[in-house]
Amino acid sequence: MLTRGLVGYGTGSIKEMIFKNNYGYHVLIIGFISLLLRALYAVPVVWLAGFGKAALFLYLQDSLLYCLGNMLLVLPVTRILLALYRWVAEDDLTY
């Protein structure tokens, strides 16, 4: 939820200038923010685990899967939002 909130704030602050037709930016921004948040979460996780190498390795492995999962989930969400944008742009709002 924090990842999506930060992406929404960043997108809103630049008024979607680079996001309208460049879907690769969505994937990269989500990946970067996910990686940043996982790095921030690593401090208490590693500290509570006693600075063990096994805990650090498992956390890094989990973080990689988390970031890749978030980046892959951007693609279907982008397709849905694009279809919604086109539907609203047609002014045919029959619900």
N, C-alpha and C positions, 0 to 999 in steps of 0.2 A: 504494500500500500504506500509506503514511503517512497519507493522508486517511482511509482506512477504519479504521485503528488509532485515530486521534484521535476519530472519530465513535463508535466502540465504547466507548472510554474515557469519553467524555462521556455517552453513553446509560447506561452502567453506573453512573456516579457519581450520576445523578439517579434511578436505579432505574426507568427507563422510565415515569415519571409522566405526561409530556406526549406521549410517542411512541406510546402504545398505539393510539389511534384518530385521531391527527392526522398524516396522511401529508404534509401540506404542510411540517411542521417538518423532516421528513427531507430534503426537497428544499432547503429554505433552509439548513439546517446544512451539508449537503454542499457547496452552492455557496459559503457563507461560508468554510468551511475550505479548500476548493480555492483560492479567491481569496487567502486569507491565505498559504497555502504558495507560490503562484505569486509573490506579492509578495516573500516571503523569498528565493525562488530568483532573482528579478530582479536583486538586488544583484550576485552574482558573474557572471551572464550579461552584464549591461550593462557591468560593469567589464572583463571579458575581451574584449568586443567593441569596446572603446575609446570608450565613451560615444557611439556613433554613433546618429543619429536613425533610420536605416533598421533597425538591429538592435533598437532599442527598439520601433519600430512593429511589426515582425514578431513580437517576443516578446509584445507586448500582444495582437496578433491571435491568436496561438497560445494564449495564456492564456484569452482569451474562449471560444474553441472548447473548450478543456479543461474549463473550468468548466461550460459548457452541456452538454457531453457527460456529465460526471459527474452533473449534476442530472437529465438525462433518463434515465440508467441506473438511478436510484433507483426509478423507477416499476415496472419489471418485477421488480426484486429484492424490492420491498415486496409485490407480489402473490404471489410465490413463498413468501416468509416467512409471509404471512398464511394461505396454503393449508396450509403445514406446521404452523402454530400450530393451525389448526382440526382437522387430522388428528390431532395429538397430543392435543388436548383431548377428542376423541371416545373415547379409551381403546381404540380398536380398532387396536392395533398388530400387524397381521398382515403380517409381511414374508416 
